[in-house]
Amino acid sequence: MGEKTHAVSAKYQSPDDYIMSERQNPTRNEYVGGRVIPRSGSNRWHSLIVSNIAIAVGSRVHGGKNDIYIGNMRVRVKNNFICYPDVVIVAGEPSFADQAGDLLLNPTVVVELVSGATNYADKTQKLESFLAMNSVKEVVLVKEDEMRIEHYAKQNAKQWIYKIYNERDDVLSLESAGCKVSLSEIYSQIKFGHAPLSSTAVN
């Protein structure tokens, strides 16, 4: 979500045609209701935050039964929506659409970066789609241009706990992945108009 989505696209394809095209195309496009939507590249801060999250989580779940995918893993949210979350964690055995192993069906934790440039409809549609997935236990929205994280944790099919973290000493607990990460780690070296933040790891 932190990357800008081009609002208009005249290209309409079937899901199968879209997947075939994506496998042959080095650029990333998302698929929404038959419409192919190009994605633009990420900036320095976006890339650093994604790396910080992946490193922090990966260092804690190393050797466990969690897979972590960064940026380029396609996820089928529903039949007419396929996207590339910034970070995806699968607790247990991942399930894919076919033997190519590039269209994930069962994400456990989805992390998406958002910014002031993120389209509100894009954010809302993705969030609602993630929350509707049976496999998804947690959704994390990370602000790119300020220290703020919104965390949705599933209690049951109709109930989620919503928390906001906005202090550097706050600790995000990803229960379904079995790890905790501090905001100072997630935003390490990120500048919000001032000096970069230092990092304090959570054990």
C-alpha positions in Angstrom: 0.0 0.0 0.0 2.9 2.3 0.5 3.6 2.3 -3.2 1.4 4.4 -5.4 -1.2 2.7 -7.5 -2.1 4.2 -10.9 -5.8 4.9 -10.7 -6.8 4.2 -14.2 -6.0 1.1 -16.3 -7.7 0.0 -19.5 -6.3 -3.5 -19.3 -8.8 -6.2 -18.4 -7.8 -9.8 -18.1 -9.0 -13.1 -16.7 -7.2 -14.2 -13.5 -5.3 -16.9 -15.5 -4.2 -14.5 -18.2 -3.1 -12.1 -15.5 -0.9 -14.7 -13.7 0.6 -15.8 -17.0 1.5 -12.2 -17.9 2.9 -11.5 -14.4 5.2 -14.6 -14.7 6.6 -13.2 -17.9 6.8 -9.6 -16.9 9.5 -8.2 -14.6 7.3 -5.3 -13.4 4.6 -5.8 -10.7 0.9 -5.3 -11.3 -2.0 -6.0 -9.0 -5.3 -7.5 -10.1 -8.6 -6.1 -9.0 -11.9 -7.2 -10.5 -10.4 -8.1 -13.9 -8.4 -4.8 -14.0 -4.6 -4.9 -14.1 -3.2 -2.0 -12.0 0.5 -1.1 -12.4 2.6 -0.5 -9.3 5.3 2.1 -9.0 8.6 1.6 -7.2 9.2 2.2 -3.5 11.4 4.9 -2.0 14.3 4.7 0.4 12.2 4.9 3.6 9.7 2.3 2.4 12.5 -0.1 1.6 14.2 0.5 4.9 11.1 -0.1 7.0 10.3 -3.3 5.1 13.8 -4.5 5.6 13.7 -3.6 9.3 10.5 -5.6 9.8 11.8 -8.6 7.9 15.1 -8.7 9.8 13.5 -8.2 13.2 10.8 -10.9 12.7 13.2 -13.2 10.9 15.7 -13.1 13.7 13.1 -14.2 16.2 11.3 -17.0 14.2 14.5 -18.5 12.7 14.3 -22.2 12.8 10.6 -22.2 13.4 7.8 -23.1 11.0 7.3 -19.6 9.7 7.9 -18.5 6.1 8.6 -14.7 5.5 8.1 -13.2 2.1 9.0 -9.7 1.2 7.4 -7.5 -1.5 7.4 -9.9 -4.5 5.1 -12.7 -3.3 1.7 -12.6 -5.0 -1.2 -13.3 -2.7 -4.7 -14.3 -3.8 -7.0 -12.5 -1.5 -10.1 -13.6 -3.4 -10.9 -14.6 -6.9 -10.9 -11.1 -8.3 -8.1 -9.6 -6.1 -4.4 -10.5 -6.3 -1.8 -8.3 -4.7 1.8 -8.0 -3.4 1.8 -7.2 0.4 5.0 -5.6 1.7 5.7 -8.5 4.1 3.8 -11.7 4.4 4.3 -14.3 7.2 2.9 -17.9 6.9 2.8 -19.8 10.2 3.0 -23.5 9.2 3.0 -25.0 5.7 2.4 -22.4 2.9 -0.2 -23.3 0.3 0.1 -22.2 -3.3 -2.2 -22.1 -6.4 0.1 -24.4 -8.3 3.6 -25.9 -8.5 5.1 -22.6 -9.6 5.0 -21.5 -5.9 4.4 -17.8 -6.7 0.7 -17.3 -5.8 0.2 -17.7 -2.1 -3.2 -18.7 -0.8 -2.9 -18.8 3.0 -1.1 -15.8 4.5 -1.1 -15.7 8.4 0.2 -12.2 8.9 0.0 -9.4 6.4 2.1 -6.2 6.7 1.4 -3.2 4.5 3.0 0.2 4.4 0.8 3.2 4.0 1.5 6.9 3.6 -0.2 10.2 2.9 0.0 9.3 -0.8 -1.9 6.1 -0.3 -5.3 6.1 -1.9 -8.0 5.8 0.8 -10.1 3.4 -1.3 -7.1 1.3 -2.0 -6.3 1.0 1.7 -9.9 0.2 2.7 -10.4 -2.4 0.0 -7.2 -4.2 0.8 -7.8 -4.1 4.5 -11.3 -5.5 4.3 -10.2 -8.2 1.9 -7.4 -9.3 4.2 -9.7 -9.3 7.2 -12.2 -11.5 5.3 -9.6 -14.3 4.7 -9.9 -17.3 6.9 -6.1 -17.8 7.1 -5.3 -14.3 8.1 -4.8 -13.9 11.9 -3.2 -10.5 11.9 -3.0 -7.4 9.7 -0.4 -4.7 10.4 -0.6 -1.2 8.7 2.7 0.7 9.1 2.8 4.4 8.4 5.7 5.4 6.2 5.7 9.1 7.0 5.1 9.1 10.7 5.6 6.7 13.7 2.2 4.9 13.7 1.2 1.3 13.4 -2.3 0.0 13.3 -2.7 -3.7 14.3 -5.7 -5.9 13.8 -5.7 -9.3 15.6 -8.4 -11.8 14.9 -10.3 -13.2 17.9 -12.9 -15.0 15.8 -14.5 -14.7 12.3 -16.5 -11.6 13.4 -14.3 -10.0 16.0 -10.9 -8.3 15.7 -8.9 -6.4 18.3 -7.6 -3.1 17.0 -4.6 -1.4 18.5 -2.6 1.7 17.7 1.2 2.0 18.4 2.8 5.4 18.1 5.7 5.6 20.6 9.2 4.4 20.0 9.1 2.2 23.1 5.9 0.5 22.1 6.2 -3.2 21.3 4.1 -4.9 18.6 3.2 -8.4 19.5 2.6 -10.8 16.6 1.0 -13.7 18.5 0.4 -15.9 15.4 4.1 -15.7 14.5 5.3 -16.0 18.1 7.4 -12.8 18.2 7.5 -9.2 19.4 9.1 -6.2 17.7 9.6 -2.7 19.0 8.7 0.3 17.0 12.3 1.6 17.5 13.4 -1.5 15.5 10.8 -1.0 12.8 11.6 2.7 12.3 15.4 2.3 12.9 17.3 4.9 10.7 14.0 6.4 9.5 13.9 10.2 9.5 10.7 12.2 10.1 12.2 15.6 9.4 14.7 15.1 12.2 17.6 12.8 13.1 17.2 9.1 12.3 15.9 6.9 15.1 18.2 4.5 16.8 17.1 0.9 17.3 16.4 -1.0 20.5 15.8 -4.7 20.1 13.1 -6.6 22.0 14.2 -10.0 23.3 
